Amino acid sequence: MSMRKFIVDWLDVRLGVRDLIEQNLTRYLLPRNINLWYSLGAVLLTLFGLQFLTGLLLLVYYVPDTGQAFGSVQHIMNEVPYGWLIRNTHAVGSNLIVVVLLLHMLSVLFMSAYKKPRELTWLSGFILFNISLVLCLTGYLLPWSQLSFWATTVATEAPGAIPVIGEHIVQFLRGGDMVGDATLGRFFALHVMGLPLIFALMIGVHLFCVRRAGISRPPFGRDYRPDPPRLTFEHEYHPGGIPFFPHYAAKEGAVVCFFLAVLAALVFFAPNLFIPPAAFEPANPFLTPERIKPEWYFLWAYQTLKIFPSEAIGLAVQGAAMSFLALLPFIDRFRERRPARRPLFVGCFVLGILLFIGLSVWGHLS
């Protein structure tokens, strides 16, 4: 008897692992016309795992102190064996995660996979998206560079425009009147402990919702018909579909490898694409750079604040837009999911993408 069979038999008697494997892998059927856009969730799980691993390794040498943080990052980059690789993978990986998150959300929107009965799946995914952005924001300050210091100063000033409670929020975020030791300590605690715990919990909720409700069928093909209205819970089965393992798992593996190749190419050949020159200068609270801007995925919000006559109006517009997006499954109650039969929605979808790109480019050039 081989060691592998002995271990599987031992576990099977106690936990029924063979049944678990069959239920979740070989006998778990997916829609026959499932496309590669559905693989972006697996890509995100892989990239999140890589962020956790590289972040853990960076913690070995990083010092969360305003007097030593920048030097410790330089030590990692220049003296620790393969430290540059770990740090660049972590920094570039965070940007790639935002790209994949946006693609994942856009594919779900285009195929209307957020509709009943998947409202909770959408909401949990939307919360994960926002936590990811906050993780990026809190991690941005940690190198304590000129760029990170002033970008955080600008970012933490924005809530001050909120009437009545704005200044209290700024004080809470900074731990004082200015970005300093307290801010670094708070952001460090949030980045390495507080947010990852909440994030892990929300990933569990999201995966549970996906598995419990079942994968939504792509709304394409002549045989597709809108789902009938449901009054009770019903897991979506796909008779005649393809097994998750090995058929679809192989396709997912190929997509994951593609994005890992993109990440490797960026890390080795263009790491400075996401790391501007100001990130290599130590923070100087007495020298304000001429042009400080947030990272590319916050440029749309940055430009929105500049368009309106007051930041309070700009923040209200951003809040309304994000609230609309979060509550979309409860607003859009039509059963039809085929994009070809939803010209108004597709028109708004395209205009929304163009608006996001236009504001981001405007913010970059202004």
C-alpha positions in Angstrom: 0.0 0.0 0.0 1.4 3.4 -1.0 1.8 6.1 1.6 -0.6 8.3 -0.4 -3.3 5.7 -0.3 -2.7 5.0 3.4 -3.1 8.7 4.2 -6.2 9.1 2.0 -7.8 6.0 3.5 -7.1 7.2 7.0 -8.6 10.6 6.4 -11.5 9.1 4.5 -12.6 6.9 7.4 -12.6 9.9 9.7 -13.6 12.9 7.5 -15.0 11.4 4.3 -12.5 13.2 2.2 -13.3 11.2 -1.0 -16.9 12.3 -0.8 -15.7 15.9 -0.2 -13.4 15.7 -3.3 -16.1 14.3 -5.5 -18.7 16.8 -4.4 -16.4 19.8 -4.8 -14.2 18.8 -7.7 -14.9 15.9 -10.0 -18.7 15.9 -9.6 -19.0 19.7 -9.3 -20.4 20.7 -12.7 -20.1 24.1 -14.3 -22.0 25.5 -17.2 -20.8 24.1 -20.5 -20.4 27.6 -22.0 -18.5 29.0 -19.1 -15.8 31.4 -20.3 -12.4 32.5 -19.1 -13.7 35.7 -17.4 -14.9 33.3 -14.6 -11.2 32.5 -13.9 -10.4 35.9 -12.6 -11.6 34.9 -9.1 -8.9 32.2 -9.0 -6.3 34.7 -10.3 -7.2 37.0 -7.4 -6.9 34.3 -4.8 -3.5 33.4 -6.2 -2.3 37.1 -6.2 -3.7 37.6 -2.6 -1.8 34.6 -1.4 1.4 36.0 -3.0 0.8 39.3 -1.3 0.4 37.6 2.0 3.6 35.6 1.5 5.7 38.6 0.3 4.3 40.8 3.0 5.2 38.3 5.7 8.8 38.2 4.4 9.0 42.0 4.3 8.0 42.1 7.9 11.2 40.3 8.9 13.3 43.4 8.1 10.8 46.3 8.0 10.9 48.7 10.9 7.6 50.7 11.5 9.3 53.8 12.9 9.4 57.2 11.1 13.2 57.4 11.8 14.0 54.0 10.4 11.2 53.0 8.0 12.8 54.4 4.8 16.2 53.0 5.7 14.8 49.6 6.4 13.1 49.5 3.0 16.4 50.6 1.4 18.1 47.8 3.4 15.6 45.3 2.0 16.1 46.5 -1.5 19.9 46.8 -1.6 21.4 44.4 1.1 18.9 41.6 1.9 19.4 38.7 -0.6 16.5 38.8 -3.1 14.9 41.6 -1.0 14.4 43.7 -4.1 12.5 40.8 -5.7 10.2 40.4 -2.6 9.6 44.1 -2.3 8.9 44.7 -6.0 6.7 41.7 -6.2 4.6 43.0 -3.3 4.4 46.6 -4.7 3.7 45.6 -8.3 1.4 42.8 -7.2 -0.9 45.2 -5.3 -1.4 47.2 -8.6 -2.0 44.1 -10.6 -4.6 43.0 -8.0 -6.5 46.3 -8.6 -6.4 45.7 -12.3 -7.8 42.2 -12.0 -10.4 43.3 -9.4 -11.7 45.9 -11.9 -11.8 43.3 -14.7 -13.6 40.9 -12.4 -16.2 43.5 -11.4 -16.7 44.6 -15.0 -17.3 41.0 -16.2 -19.8 40.4 -13.5 -21.6 43.7 -14.4 -21.6 43.0 -18.1 -23.0 39.5 -17.6 -25.4 40.7 -14.9 -24.2 38.0 -12.6 -25.1 40.2 -9.6 -28.8 39.7 -10.0 -31.1 37.7 -7.8 -30.3 35.4 -6.1 -26.7 36.6 -6.0 -27.1 39.9 -4.2 -25.0 38.8 -1.2 -22.3 37.5 -3.5 -22.1 40.9 -5.2 -22.1 42.8 -1.9 -19.4 40.7 -0.3 -17.3 41.1 -3.5 -17.9 44.9 -3.4 -16.7 45.0 0.2 -13.6 43.0 -0.7 -12.9 45.5 -3.5 -13.0 48.4 -1.1 -11.0 46.7 1.6 -8.3 46.0 -1.1 -8.2 49.7 -1.9 -7.8 50.6 1.8 -5.0 47.9 2.0 -3.3 49.7 -0.9 -3.7 53.1 0.8 -2.4 51.9 4.2 0.6 50.1 2.6 1.5 53.2 0.5 2.6 55.1 3.6 4.8 52.4 5.1 8.0 53.1 3.0 7.9 56.6 4.5 9.2 58.1 1.3 8.5 61.7 0.0 5.8 60.3 -2.3 4.1 58.2 0.3 4.2 60.9 3.0 2.7 63.7 0.9 0.2 61.4 -0.9 -1.1 60.2 2.5 -1.2 63.9 3.7 -3.4 64.7 0.7 -5.6 61.6 1.1 -6.2 62.1 4.8 -7.1 65.7 4.2 -10.1 64.8 2.0 -12.5 63.6 4.7 -12.0 67.1 6.4 -14.5 68.5 3.9 -17.3 66.4 5.4 -19.5 68.8 7.5 -19.5 68.4 11.4 -17.5 65.1 11.6 -14.8 65.7 8.9 -12.1 67.1 11.2 -12.7 64.3 13.7 -12.2 61.7 10.9 -8.9 63.4 9.9 -7.7 63.4 13.5 -8.6 59.7 13.9 -6.8 58.7 10.7 -3.7 60.7 11.5 -3.6 60.3 15.2 -2.9 64.0 15.4 -2.9 67.2 13.4 -0.2 66.0 10.9 0.9 62.7 9.4 3.6 61.4 11.7 4.6 58.6 14.1 1.0 57.9 15.2 -0.2 57.8 11.5 2.5 55.3 10.6 1.7 53.1 13.6 -2.0 53.1 12.8 -1.5 52.4 9.1 1.0 49.7 9.9 -1.4 48.0 12.4 -4.2 48.2 9.9 -2.2 46.9 7.0 -0.6 43.9 8.6 -3.3 42.8 11.1 -6.6 44.6 11.2 -7.5 44.7 7.5 -6.1 41.2 6.6 -8.3 39.6 9.3 -11.4 41.3 8.0 -10.3 40.6 4.4 -9.9 36.8 5.1 -13.3 36.7 6.7 -14.9 38.4 3.7 -13.2 36.0 1.3 -14.7 33.1 3.2 -18.2 34.8 3.0 -17.7 35.5 -0.7 -16.6 31.9 -1.5 -19.5 30.5 0.6 -22.0 32.6 -1.3 -20.5 31.5 -4.7 -20.5 27.9 -3.8 -23.9 27.9 -2.1 -25.8 29.7 -4.8 -23.9 28.0 -7.6 -22.1 29.5 -10.6 -24.3 31.7 -12.8 -24.7 30.6 -16.3 -23.2 32.9 -18.9 -26.1 34.8 -20.6 -25.0 33.9 -24.1 -26.1 31.4 -26.8 -29.4 30.6 -28.5 -30.5 28.2 -25.7 -30.2 30.8 -22.9 -33.4 31.8 -21.2 -33.8 34.1 -18.1 -34.1 32.3 -14.9 -37.7 31.9 -13.6 -38.6 33.8 -10.5 -37.7 32.0 -7.2 -39.5 32.3 -3.9 -37.3 29.7 -2.1 -33.6 28.8 -2.1 -32.5 26.7 -4.9 -28.9 25.7 -5.7 -28.2 26.3 -9.4 -27.1 22.9 -11.0 -25.8 22.5 -14.5 -26.8 19.0 -15.8 -24.6 18.1 -18.8 -22.0 20.7 -17.7 -18.2 20.2 -17.4 -16.5 19.0 -14.2 -14.6 21.6 -12.3 -11.7 19.2 -12.0 -9.8 18.5 -14.2 -11.5 20.2 -17.1 -12.1 23.8 -15.9 -9.3 23.7 -13.3 -6.9 23.3 -16.2 -8.2 26.4 -17.9 -8.1 28.3 -14.7 -4.6 27.2 -14.1 -3.6 28.5 -17.6 -5.2 32.0 -16.8 -3.4 32.1 -13.4 -0.1 31.3 -15.1 -0.7 34.1 -17.7 -1.2 36.7 -15.0 1.8 35.4 -13.0 3.9 35.8 -16.2 2.6 39.4 -16.5 3.6 40.0 -12.9 7.0 38.5 -13.4 7.6 40.6 -16.6 6.6 43.8 -14.7 8.8 43.0 -11.7 11.9 42.2 -13.8 11.6 44.6 -16.7 9.3 47.6 -15.6 9.0 47.7 -11.7 9.2 51.6 -11.8 6.0 51.7 -13.9 4.1 51.7 -10.5 7.0 53.2 -8.4 7.6 56.9 -9.3 11.1 58.6 -8.6 9.7 60.4 -5.5 9.3 56.9 -3.9 13.1 56.7 -3.7 13.5 59.9 -1.6 13.0 59.9 2.2 10.0 61.8 3.6 10.6 65.5 4.3 7.6 67.2 6.1 9.2 70.6 5.4 9.5 70.3 1.6 6.3 70.0 -0.3 6.8 68.5 -3.9 5.3 70.5 -6.8 3.0 67.8 -8.0 1.7 65.1 -5.7 -1.0 62.8 -7.0 -2.5 59.6 -5.7 -2.0 56.2 -7.3 -3.6 55.6 -10.7 -6.7 53.9 -9.3 -7.5 56.9 -7.1 -7.0 59.5 -9.9 -10.7 59.5 -10.8 -11.6 60.4 -7.2 -8.8 63.0 -7.1 -10.1 64.7 -10.3 -13.7 64.6 -9.1 -12.8 66.6 -6.0 -11.1 69.2 -8.2 -14.1 69.5 -10.6 -16.7 70.6 -8.1 -16.6 74.0 -6.4 -16.3 72.3 -2.9 -14.7 69.1 -1.8 -17.9 68.3 0.2 -19.9 68.1 -3.0 -17.2 66.0 -4.7 -17.2 63.6 -1.7 -21.1 63.4 -1.8 -21.0 62.6 -5.5 -18.4 59.9 -5.0 -20.4 58.4 -2.1 -23.6 58.4 -4.2 -21.8 56.7 -7.1 -20.3 54.0 -4.8 -23.6 53.5 -3.0 -25.4 53.0 -6.3 -22.9 50.4 -7.4 -23.1 48.5 -4.1 -27.0 48.5 -4.2 -27.3 47.8 -7.9 -28.7 44.2 -7.4 -31.5 45.7 -5.4 -32.2 48.5 -7.9 -31.9 46.4 -11.1 -34.8 43.8 -10.6 -35.3 42.9 -14.3 -34.7 39.2 -15.0 -33.2 39.7 -18.4 -29.4 39.2 -18.4 -28.5 39.1 -22.1 -26.4 42.2 -23.0 -27.9 42.2 -26.5 -31.4 42.7 -25.0 -30.3 45.4 -22.5 -29.0 48.3 -24.7 -29.7 51.0 -22.1 -27.6 49.1 -19.5 -24.8 48.4 -21.9 -24.8 52.0 -22.9 -24.5 53.1 -19.3 -21.8 50.4 -18.8 -19.7 51.7 -21.6 -20.2 55.4 -20.6 -19.2 54.5 -17.0 -15.9 52.9 -18.2 -15.1 55.9 -20.5 -15.9 58.3 -17.6 -13.5 56.4 -15.3 -10.8 56.4 -17.9 -11.4 60.1 -18.8 -11.3 61.3 -15.2 -8.2 59.3 -14.5 -6.3 60.6 -17.6 -7.5 64.2 -16.7 -6.3 63.7 -13.2 -2.9 62.5 -14.4 -2.4 65.3 -16.8 -3.8 68.2 -14.7 
